[in-house]
């Protein structure tokens, strides 16, 4: 688990691209994935809206990875 200090050191653009690469490797595309420019000091990553079938595939992938 990341500490408060660790979270401050993470670049949201790097986090977004790392997540995009991992999702792509799993065959998952989040079309609205990006950084939240409206709140630059919060370092937010926006996942956006996805179709129900993509949500189920993401959930399945996460479950298999946690098993």
C-alpha positions as CSV (number, residue, x, y, z in Angstrom):
1,X,0.0,0.0,0.0
2,X,1.4,3.4,-0.9
3,X,2.1,5.9,1.9
4,X,1.2,9.5,1.7
5,X,4.8,10.3,0.6
6,X,4.7,7.7,-2.1
7,X,1.5,9.0,-3.5
8,X,3.0,12.5,-3.7
9,X,5.9,11.2,-5.8
10,X,3.7,9.5,-8.5
11,X,3.2,11.4,-11.7
12,X,-0.4,11.0,-12.9
13,X,0.7,11.0,-16.6
14,X,3.1,8.1,-15.9
15,X,0.4,6.3,-13.9
16,X,-2.1,6.7,-16.7
17,X,0.2,5.3,-19.4
18,X,1.3,2.4,-17.1
19,X,-2.4,1.6,-16.5
20,X,-3.2,1.9,-20.3
21,X,-0.3,-0.5,-21.1
22,X,-1.5,-3.0,-18.5
23,X,-5.1,-2.8,-19.7
24,X,-4.1,-3.2,-23.3
25,X,-2.1,-6.3,-22.5
26,X,-5.3,-7.7,-20.9
27,X,-7.3,-6.8,-24.0
28,X,-9.1,-4.0,-22.3
29,X,-9.6,-0.5,-23.7
30,X,-10.9,2.4,-21.6
31,X,-11.5,5.1,-24.2
32,X,-11.8,8.0,-21.7
33,X,-8.7,7.0,-19.7
34,X,-6.7,10.1,-19.0
35,X,-5.5,12.6,-16.4
36,X,-7.9,15.1,-14.8
37,X,-6.6,18.6,-15.9
38,X,-9.3,20.3,-13.8
39,X,-7.7,19.4,-10.6
40,X,-3.9,19.3,-11.2
41,X,-2.9,19.4,-7.5
42,X,-4.8,16.2,-6.8
43,X,-3.0,14.1,-9.4
44,X,-6.2,12.4,-10.5
45,X,-6.5,9.7,-13.2
46,X,-9.9,9.6,-14.9
47,X,-11.1,6.2,-15.9
48,X,-14.2,7.5,-17.7
49,X,-17.3,5.7,-18.9
50,X,-17.1,2.1,-20.3
51,X,-19.6,-0.3,-21.8
52,X,-21.0,-3.0,-19.5
53,X,-19.2,-5.8,-21.4
54,X,-15.8,-4.0,-20.8
55,X,-16.7,-3.5,-17.1
56,X,-17.3,-7.3,-16.8
57,X,-14.1,-8.1,-18.6
58,X,-12.2,-5.7,-16.3
59,X,-13.8,-7.3,-13.2
60,X,-12.9,-10.8,-14.5
61,X,-9.3,-9.8,-15.2
62,X,-9.0,-8.4,-11.7
63,X,-10.4,-11.4,-10.1
64,X,-8.1,-13.7,-11.9
65,X,-5.1,-11.5,-11.0
66,X,-6.1,-11.6,-7.3
67,X,-6.6,-15.3,-7.1
